Amino acid sequence: MIPELGLLSLLCALALCVLLCSVPLAGVYCRRASLMRYAIPLSYGACLFITLSITLLGYSFVSDDFSVMYVAQHSNSQLPVFFKIAAVWGGHEGSMLFWLFSLSIWTALVARLRKNVDIQINTSVLAILGLIMLGFCLFILLYSNPFERVFPAPMEGRDLNPMLQDIGLIFHPPLLYLGYVGFAVNFAFAIAALMSGRMDAAVAYWSRPWALAAWVCLTGGIILGSWWAYYELGWGGWWFWDPVENASLMPWLLGTALLHALIVTEQRGSFSYWSLLLSIFTFALSLLGTFIVRSGVLTSVHAFAVDPDRGIMLLLLLGIAVVGALVLFAFRANTQPSIVRFRLFSREMLLLLANVLLSVATLIVLIGTFYPMLFTAFGLGSISVGAPYFNSTFIPPALLILLAMGIAPFSRWKNFAAGRLKLMALLAALAVIMGSLFALMFNKIYPAVILALILSLWVILANLILIRHLTLRSLGVFLAHAGVAITTIGITLSSYYSTEIGVKMAPGSESTLSGYQFHYDDTKLLIGPNYTAEQAVIRVTKDGQAVAKLLPERRHYTVRTMLMSEPGIAWGLFSDLYVVMGDKVDKQHYALRFHYKPFIRWVWGGGLLMMLGGSCVLWNQCRRRVPSGYQLSEVTS
């Protein structure tokens, strides 16, 4: 009866979500605190039952209950326990339940951390989150039930997709979902602000920590996803402008813009329209990402489902959320003009420029992702949009963002810090010299590489002045901005200076790439928990000195009857050596592909710095005293 209890828990959560999105909201309109207070226990109750539901699904996986269709399709008795747990979100039905679980966790946190938040605003936020949970509860129960039984029950499951049998799957999707869903809190704050007729510094202050937390989680999810693509798919790359990859990048870009817009709204009382619209569209893009992955409308190695009915319902949920929010914005946004004066090189102008550039970059990715689908839908044939489009259109705004990031530390609210002009010129000159010398380390010089290196170093050097008075906030801002610069360096150098070669080798043969000698010593046969494998033992030397040992594998998963390549990688701070073992050509020879990847680690190292920086700013934000001017509303008992 475990699956039935899981389904019953989900039904109980549905009932509580109905109450959450109605009773407290009635209290807001009637100004009755007694009704508003129901929002807290209802939020906790919904979270409790959804948590129980996903826990029971996990128990079905661990206990190999193949009478549950979802378990039978995505697990196997030979699958290691930690992969069985990860399989809970490894397919469509379970991933949607985990999406709902993440939303319930955010909702419970909003209820728990309600101190110093206006009771009407907080109650409206919880009610809106309850309405979103209600929509996804209905979707799961009607179109994506993970507890559906199959009779007769199969003796064995189909196994988890071998591509997903990796430690990255345990952490990557949860972080990504927490980031996606976290922006629902900012969406709810925006709707609550429109309903109450206010979008002031207080609302920005209350909503900003949630944007930071979601941004940190989404950054971690993207970084882990690109790392997984690098070491698991065996293609030697970390980003492919895949539609699903783009689906996570778009809300990250707009979420970054939202963070900076909220700063201006909180500090200067302006950019409120930016904050409202970015809150709406960031969450809309999160829902769009859910639609892309689970509708089958776009083909991707990461996609989960190809059921058109599910896609239509997800699109309907997206449409209701976005159209409803924009209609409310049109009717409730304050259209009275406000006088906000600031100069051309003020901090406000630079943050406005950053928001515009981030929005343009998001639009570029959105067009490139959906243009092929629209082209086909209108009967114009088929077309593919690949890396050349994205690289040529995305790079210019990205470089301009780096330029603005370097100027920002020298700016002040309303005007430019003229007294720091000499220091800015000195650091800019130093960045030009260091970037040029850095580029000269490589055999071939590219103007784009020199420009990217100069701007990246300019960001790091300029932001160093932020930590002259070391505080948790200034350290966090420096780490986040330096992380962007370091990631840019890693992307640039690995893109322009990576080399690769494809060869046919057998034990005893050698090959050379970028000054490294690869010696194929032996082939071993391995037996894993649910696969068999052939492993090549490749010794790497340079100038006669031993450098590394690479152990690529060619795995055969017996249940899924799939072949997977596990690359052999020698990690390094400044470069990676990477080899993929392909098909067997004859009795002894295998097709092998060797890669030399300079500075590839810096891509993920910069991402970790961004996460660390965002966490520092978040912790500082949570420790701040509530400004005295943020008065809470009074309601009747």
Secondary structure by P-SEA (a helix, b strand, c coil): caaaaaaaaaaaaaaaaaaaacaaaaaaaacccccccaaaaaaaaaaaaaaaaaaaaaaaaaacccccccccccccccccaaaaaaaccccaaaaaaaaaaaaaaaaaaaaaacccccaaaaaaaaaaaaaaaaaaaaaaaccccccccccccccccccccccccccccccaaaaaaaaaacaaaaaaaaaaaaaaccccaaaaaaaaaaaaaaaaaaaaaaaaaaaaaaccccccccccccaaaaaaaaaaaaaaaaaaaaaaaaacccaaaaaaaaaaaaaaaaaaaaaaaccccccccccccccaaaaaaaaaaaaaaaaaaaaaaaccccccbbbbbbccccaaaaaaaaaaaaaaaaaaaaaaacaaaaaaaacccbbbbcaaaaaacaaaaaaaaaaaaaaccccccccccccaaaaaaaaaaaaaaaaaaaaaccccccaaaaaaaaaaaaaaaaaccccccccaaaaaaaaaaaaaaaaaaaaaaaaccccbbbbbbccccccccccbbbbbcbbbbbbcccccbbbbbbbbbccccccbbbbbbbcccccccbbbbbbbbbccccbbbbbbbcccccccccbbbbbbbcaaaaaaaaaaaaaaaaaaaaaaaaaccccccbbbbbbcc
